[in-house]
Amino acid sequence: MQLIQQILFILCAGIAVYLFYKKVSEIRRNIKLGRDENLNDNPAQRWKNMTLMALGQQKMFKKPLPALLHLAVYAGFIIINVEILEIFIDGITGHHRIFAPFLGGLYSFLIGFFEILAVLVLTACIIFLIRRNIIKVKRLNQSELEGWPRNDANLILITEVVLMSLFLIMNTADQALQGRVEHYVTTEPFWITGHFTSLLVGLSDSTLIGIERGCWWLHIIGVFAFLNYLPYSKHLHIVLAFPNAYYSRLEPQGEMENMKEIQNEVLYMMQPELAPPSDGSQPQQHRFGAKDVMDLSWKNLLDAYSCTECGRCTSSCPANITGKKLSPRKIMMDTRDRLEEVGKNINKNKEFVDDSKSLVHDYISIEELRACTSCNACVEACPVGIEPLDIIYRLRRYLVMEESNSPQEWNLMFGNIENNMAPWKFSPDERDKWAEEMASNS
């Protein structure tokens, strides 16, 4: 019987790891569809950003209560899963609590500490469920979260509640079996569940073993299921927050990047001899701005997969606050959805086949893009260094420079800049007349 359990465990683990690796490989491929961008400068500052933002959750603490609850879930998730190493070894070798004989009293201390974290995770997840579904916090109940995004968040929270409950019940049954069944290693009482073993002492050995084994199997299968659900969920940020924070741009917020393609066009116009030959031998030039996800940079696409859907960007956006259609969170969700669709297209056809869709127009509307004030409030608010504004810039550049799609007020300004080298309709020769008029009036 024990051998069958070991074989079953190895099969489950192998399938789970393979499926996870396969999906993660697809996500990595999708991100690499983006245009190249060099973000390897100043590694010391980048390590500091990653430590503060991803590990220390520095920007989360602008909202202290949610930050503390999230910290409890985050720490619990990371630290409690250290025990998965022991479960993994036990599952392969057929042992039970293989580290207990070697660690002695320290083992009971560690498991007791894990149990306190499990209770904190359990409590925090229940509070998060109440905030989302009963109190209905505004930023967690906006239109872009209707349907799957809301169900995704609730499903993850419920899964965490179930996993932590199974962990605690398993430990309680385990301690009730210690001294009664030889297989169960005797330990010191655990800090939380040690107080509840008296509730189970009246049960038979077979019933207790059924409870303990059932919780053990449900817990590890739940962990494997969570592992493979993660790449399809917004909770992929658990993993991607670290590289995303590391590769955050170090330039001052709001500094716009010059487009090399435009600089080249101006250069070739002034010095035609530098222009590449038009015999078809040169590679196709990138379009101005971004029409689809392939025109964005790989960092933009990493941002999309790293989005936590927390809504801090949207709740800080002045356009959204004043009733405009723009939601920076939706920009990131739409980019990720389009990128996933492109990935499925590649999976099906071995390469991308034009589907007559694009990120701008089909996913993100012109109204949304024009509502942005470029204030950077969304970038400042994001806890993991995501930049919705950079995507908005690139999409708006495409609209203006490729489709000539801009409001009349913008066109007047563009014409004035082109003809008068200023946004106003005054020729350069007359620009100082206002000063002469003021002098004559004085």
C-alpha positions in Angstrom: 0.0 0.0 0.0 2.8 2.4 0.9 4.6 1.7 -2.4 1.4 2.4 -4.3 1.1 5.8 -2.5 4.8 6.6 -3.4 4.2 5.7 -7.1 1.0 7.8 -7.2 2.7 10.7 -5.5 5.6 10.7 -8.0 3.2 10.5 -10.9 1.2 13.5 -9.6 4.3 15.5 -8.9 5.8 14.7 -12.3 2.6 15.7 -14.2 2.2 18.9 -12.1 5.8 20.0 -12.7 5.6 19.2 -16.5 2.4 21.1 -17.0 3.7 24.1 -15.0 6.9 24.2 -17.0 5.0 24.0 -20.3 2.8 26.9 -19.5 5.6 29.0 -18.0 7.6 28.4 -21.2 4.7 29.7 -23.3 4.5 32.8 -21.1 8.2 33.4 -21.5 7.9 33.0 -25.3 5.0 35.5 -25.3 6.9 38.1 -23.4 9.8 37.7 -25.8 7.5 38.6 -28.7 8.0 42.2 -27.5 10.5 44.5 -29.0 14.0 44.6 -27.4 14.7 47.0 -24.6 18.0 47.2 -22.6 17.3 47.4 -18.9 20.5 46.0 -17.5 22.1 49.2 -16.3 22.9 50.0 -12.7 22.4 46.5 -11.2 23.0 47.8 -7.6 19.9 50.1 -7.8 17.9 47.4 -9.5 18.6 44.9 -6.7 17.7 47.5 -4.2 14.4 48.2 -6.0 13.6 44.5 -6.1 14.4 44.1 -2.4 12.2 47.0 -1.4 9.3 46.6 -3.8 8.9 42.9 -4.3 10.4 41.4 -1.1 9.7 44.3 1.3 6.4 45.4 -0.3 7.4 49.0 0.3 4.7 50.6 -1.8 2.0 48.4 -0.4 2.2 50.3 2.9 0.6 53.4 1.5 -2.6 51.6 2.5 -1.5 50.1 5.9 -4.4 47.8 6.7 -4.5 45.9 3.3 -0.7 46.0 3.4 -0.5 44.2 6.8 -3.1 41.6 5.7 -1.3 41.1 2.4 2.0 40.7 4.3 0.5 38.0 6.4 -0.7 36.1 3.3 2.6 36.7 1.5 4.9 35.6 4.4 2.6 32.6 5.2 2.6 31.5 1.5 6.4 31.7 1.2 7.4 30.3 4.6 4.7 27.6 5.1 5.6 26.2 1.7 9.0 25.4 3.1 7.2 22.5 4.6 6.3 21.3 1.1 10.0 20.3 0.8 9.4 17.8 3.6 6.1 16.6 2.2 7.8 16.1 -1.2 10.6 14.0 0.3 8.1 12.0 2.5 5.9 11.4 -0.6 8.9 10.0 -2.6 10.6 8.0 0.1 7.5 6.8 2.0 8.7 8.3 5.3 6.7 10.5 7.7 8.0 13.8 8.9 11.5 12.8 7.8 13.2 15.9 9.4 11.7 15.5 12.9 14.3 13.0 14.2 17.1 15.2 13.1 15.8 18.5 14.3 14.3 17.4 17.6 12.7 20.3 19.6 13.5 22.7 16.8 11.2 20.8 14.5 8.2 21.4 16.8 9.2 25.0 17.1 9.2 25.4 13.3 5.9 23.6 12.8 4.4 25.7 15.6 5.6 28.9 13.8 4.1 27.6 10.5 0.8 27.0 12.3 0.7 30.6 13.6 1.3 31.8 10.0 -1.4 29.5 8.7 -3.9 31.0 11.2 -2.8 34.5 10.0 -3.2 33.5 6.4 -6.6 32.0 7.1 -7.8 35.1 8.9 -6.4 37.5 6.2 -8.0 35.6 3.4 -11.4 35.6 5.1 -11.1 39.4 5.7 -10.1 39.8 2.0 -13.2 37.8 1.0 -15.4 40.0 3.1 -13.8 43.2 1.7 -14.5 42.0 -1.9 -17.9 40.4 -1.5 -19.7 42.0 1.5 -18.1 45.4 2.1 -17.5 45.7 -1.7 -14.5 48.0 -1.6 -14.9 50.2 -4.7 -11.5 49.6 -6.4 -12.2 45.8 -6.1 -15.6 46.0 -7.6 -15.3 48.0 -10.8 -16.6 47.0 -14.3 -13.4 45.5 -15.6 -13.4 42.9 -12.8 -16.8 41.5 -13.8 -16.9 37.8 -14.5 -13.7 35.8 -14.5 -11.4 38.4 -12.8 -13.6 38.6 -9.8 -14.1 34.8 -9.7 -10.3 34.3 -10.1 -9.6 36.5 -7.0 -12.3 34.7 -4.9 -11.2 31.2 -6.0 -7.6 31.9 -5.0 -8.7 33.2 -1.5 -11.0 30.2 -1.0 -8.2 27.9 -2.1 -5.8 29.4 0.5 -8.5 29.0 3.2 -9.0 25.3 2.3 -5.2 24.6 2.1 -4.5 26.2 5.5 -7.5 24.4 7.1 -6.2 21.1 5.7 -2.7 21.8 7.1 -4.1 22.5 10.6 -6.5 19.5 10.6 -3.7 17.2 9.3 -1.4 18.3 12.2 -4.2 17.8 14.7 -4.9 14.2 13.6 -1.1 13.5 13.3 -0.5 14.4 17.0 -3.5 12.3 18.1 -1.9 9.3 16.3 1.5 9.9 17.9 2.2 7.1 20.4 -0.7 5.0 19.1 0.7 4.1 15.6 4.3 3.4 15.1 4.6 5.2 11.7 3.8 8.6 13.3 6.9 10.2 14.8 6.5 11.6 18.3 7.1 15.3 18.6 6.4 18.0 21.2 2.9 19.5 21.0 2.5 22.0 18.2 1.6 25.6 19.2 -1.9 25.7 17.7 -3.2 22.3 16.9 -1.7 20.8 20.1 -4.6 22.3 22.0 -7.2 20.5 19.9 -5.9 16.9 19.8 -8.2 16.1 22.8 -11.1 16.5 20.5 -9.9 13.5 18.4 -8.6 11.1 21.0 -11.9 9.1 21.1 -11.6 8.2 17.4 -10.3 4.9 16.2 -6.8 4.6 14.8 -8.2 3.8 11.3 -10.4 6.9 11.4 -7.6 9.2 12.5 -5.3 7.7 9.8 -8.0 8.4 7.3 -8.3 12.0 8.4 -4.6 12.6 8.5 -3.9 10.9 5.1 -6.9 12.4 3.5 -5.8 15.9 4.6 -2.2 15.2 3.5 -3.3 14.1 0.0 -5.8 16.9 -0.4 -3.2 19.4 0.7 -0.5 18.3 -1.6 -2.9 17.8 -4.6 -4.2 21.3 -3.8 -0.6 22.7 -3.9 0.0 21.0 -7.3 -3.3 22.3 -8.6 -2.5 25.8 -7.3 0.9 25.6 -9.0 -0.7 24.9 -12.4 -3.5 27.4 -11.8 -1.0 30.2 -11.1 0.1 30.9 -14.7 -3.5 31.4 -15.7 -4.3 33.7 -12.8 -3.5 37.3 -11.8 -1.6 35.6 -8.9 1.3 34.9 -11.3 2.5 38.2 -9.7 3.7 36.1 -6.8 6.6 35.0 -9.1 6.9 37.8 -11.6 6.8 40.7 -9.1 10.5 40.0 -8.5 11.9 40.3 -12.1 9.4 43.1 -12.8 10.6 45.2 -9.9 14.3 44.5 -10.9 13.7 45.6 -14.5 11.8 48.8 -13.5 12.9 51.8 -15.5 15.3 54.0 -13.6 14.6 57.2 -15.5 12.6 59.9 -13.8 8.9 59.2 -14.0 7.3 61.0 -16.9 10.4 61.2 -19.0 9.4 60.2 -22.5 11.7 58.0 -24.6 12.7 59.4 -28.0 11.7 57.1 -30.8 14.7 56.0 -32.7 12.6 55.4 -35.8 11.5 59.1 -35.9 15.1 60.3 -35.3 16.2 58.2 -38.2 13.5 59.6 -40.5 14.6 63.1 -39.7 18.3 62.2 -40.1 17.6 60.6 -43.5 15.6 63.6 -44.6 18.5 65.9 -43.7 21.2 63.6 -45.0 19.6 61.3 -47.7 23.0 59.6 -48.3 22.6 57.9 -44.9 19.3 56.3 -45.7 19.4 52.5 -46.3 18.8 51.3 -49.9 15.1 50.7 -50.8 15.9 47.5 -52.8 14.0 45.2 -50.4 17.2 43.8 -48.9 16.9 45.8 -45.6 14.7 44.4 -42.8 11.3 45.9 -42.4 11.3 48.9 -40.2 9.2 48.9 -37.0 6.0 51.0 -37.1 5.8 54.3 -35.2 4.3 53.5 -31.8 2.4 50.3 -31.1 -0.7 48.9 -32.8 -0.5 45.4 -31.3 1.3 43.6 -28.5 4.2 42.7 -30.7 5.0 46.4 -31.1 5.3 46.9 -27.4 8.6 46.2 -25.6 9.2 43.0 -23.7 9.0 45.0 -20.4 5.5 46.2 -21.3 4.5 42.6 -21.8 6.2 41.5 -18.5 4.2 44.3 -16.9 1.0 42.9 -18.2 1.7 39.4 -16.8 2.8 40.9 -13.5 -0.4 43.0 -12.9 -2.0 42.1 -9.6 -5.3 43.7 -10.6 -5.3 45.4 -7.2 -6.8 48.6 -8.7 -4.5 51.0 -6.9 -3.5 52.5 -10.3 -7.2 53.1 -11.3 -8.2 54.5 -7.9 -5.4 57.0 -8.2 -6.1 58.0 -11.9 -7.7 61.5 -12.1 -9.3 60.6 -15.4 -11.1 57.6 -13.9 -12.0 59.5 -10.7 -13.7 62.2 -12.8 -15.8 59.6 -14.7 -13.7 59.1 -17.8 -13.6 55.7 -19.4 -9.9 55.2 -18.8 -8.8 52.6 -16.2 -5.0 51.8 -16.1 -5.8 48.4 -14.6 -8.0 47.6 -17.6 -5.1 48.7 -19.9 -2.9 46.1 -18.3 -5.6 43.4 -18.3 -6.4 44.0 -22.0 -2.8 43.8 -22.9 -2.4 40.5 -21.1 -5.6 39.1 -22.7 -4.5 40.1 -26.2 -1.0 38.6 -25.6 -2.6 35.3 -24.4 -4.8 35.3 -27.6 -1.7 35.8 -29.7 0.0 33.0 -27.8 -2.9 30.6 -28.5 -2.7 31.6 -32.2 1.0 30.7 -32.3 0.3 27.4 -30.5 -2.3 26.5 -33.1 -0.5 27.6 -36.2 3.2 27.3 -35.1 3.6 31.0 -36.0 1.4 34.0 -35.7 -1.3 34.2 -38.4 -3.1 37.5 -38.8 -6.4 37.4 -37.1 -7.5 40.9 -38.1 -7.4 42.1 -34.5 -5.1 44.5 -32.7 -4.6 45.8 -29.2 -5.7 49.3 -30.1 -9.3 49.5 -31.3 -10.2 45.8 -30.6 -9.2 45.8 -26.9 -8.3 49.4 -26.0 -10.5 52.2 -27.3 -9.4 55.6 -28.6 -11.5 57.2 -25.9 -9.6 55.4 -23.2 -6.2 56.5 -24.6 -7.2 60.1 -25.1 -8.5 60.4 -21.5 -5.0 59.9 -20.1 -3.4 63.1 -18.7 0.1 61.6 -18.5 0.3 62.4 -14.8 2.0 59.2 -13.8 -0.3 58.7 -10.8 -0.8 55.0 -11.9 2.9 54.3 -12.1 3.5 55.9 -8.7 0.7 53.8 -7.1 1.7 50.4 -8.5 3.2 48.2 -5.8 5.3 46.2 -8.2 6.6 48.8 -10.6 4.2 48.4 -13.5 3.9 51.3 -16.0 0.5 51.5 -17.8 1.5 55.0 -19.0 4.3 53.6 -21.2 1.8 51.4 -23.0 -0.6 54.3 -23.4 2.2 56.5 -24.9 3.1 53.8 -27.4 -0.5 53.2 -28.5 -1.2 57.0 -28.8 1.9 57.4 -30.9 0.6 54.8 -33.3 -2.8 56.5 -33.6 -1.2 59.9 -34.3 1.7 59.0 -36.5 0.4 56.0 -38.4 -3.4 56.6 -38.5 -3.3 60.5 -38.3 -6.0 59.9 -35.7 -5.9 62.8 -33.2 -8.4 65.4 -32.0 -8.6 68.7 -34.0 -7.1 70.6 -31.1 -4.0 68.4 -31.3 -3.8 68.8 -35.1 -3.8 72.6 -34.6 -1.0 72.3 -32.1 1.0 70.0 -34.3 0.7 72.4 -37.2 1.8 75.3 -35.1 4.8 73.4 -33.9 5.7 72.4 -37.4 5.3 75.9 -38.9 6.1 78.2 -35.9 8.2 76.0 -33.7 5.8 76.6 -30.8 2.3 75.5 -29.9 0.8 79.0 -30.5 -0.2 80.5 -33.9 2.5 83.2 -33.9 5.4 83.3 -36.2 8.9 83.3 -34.6 9.4 86.9 -35.9 6.4 88.1 -33.9 6.9 86.1 -30.7 8.4 89.0 -28.8 5.8 91.6 -29.7 3.9 91.1 -26.5 7.0 92.4 -24.6 7.2 95.5 -26.9 3.5 96.2 -26.3 3.9 95.9 -22.5 6.9 98.3 -22.7 5.0 100.9 -24.7 2.0 100.6 -22.4 4.2 101.2 -19.3 
